[in-house]
Amino acid sequence: PDHRGEYQNNAAEDLSKLGFDVKIIDLPYDPSNKAGTVIKVFPPPFTKVKEGRLITLSIAGAQKDVIIPDFLNMSLRNAKIKILELGLYLDTLMYEYNSNIKSDNIAFQIPGSGTITKTGSFVSLGVSKGIPPDYFIIPDLINYSINKATEKIQFEGLRLGEIQYEYQPNLLPNTVIDQSFPPGLKVTIPIKIDLVVSKDKHEK
């Protein structure tokens, strides 16, 4: 039978009455699923199996309190693993040069360590790029989305400046069409890069 969408106790009781053994797997919390209900059945519903077969029910996990750990100086790889283990999601990665933190280790985090949050919440991490270089190179941002351009600017250790919008009906909205400094230019300080970005509607 198909017990997807039913609560765990009802599904398990029905399968037991039919002569099956039941195994429960608790899934991490997901806001798109109703906690305590069956998300997946294995073998799949409507499969013909013998009596006594083990049926595995994957159950949507409930939201729980989580204490944010201290990710400072942890490697990015280990931080990602820890975030998944806690039932959290990685939101944004921000890169910056930091003389005190080893390259590819966590330099800062949002929320801070010790914060109490819920499973299914998002965590943003700042990743060290190590000792600042003698100069910074302006990246090529033309034709990138504003989000991707921002990531490239931060990855190079530079800063996002002002954003101006220009009507460009032939481009996807929020596409970079001009930048204040040419790609490949070397600068000695982490300057701000201003952008001109497309929009698909005229101002009223």
Secondary structure, 3 states (H helix, E strand, C coil): CCCCCCEHHHHHHHHHHCCCEEEEEEEEECCCCCCCEEEEEECCCCCCCCCCCEEEEEEEECCCEEECCCCCCCEHHHHHHHHHHCCCEEEEEEEECCCCCCCCEEEEEECCCCCEEECCCEEEEEEECCCCCCCEECCCCCCCEHHHHHHHHHHCCCEEEEEEEEECCCCCCCEEEEECCCCCCEECCCCEEEEEEEECCCCC
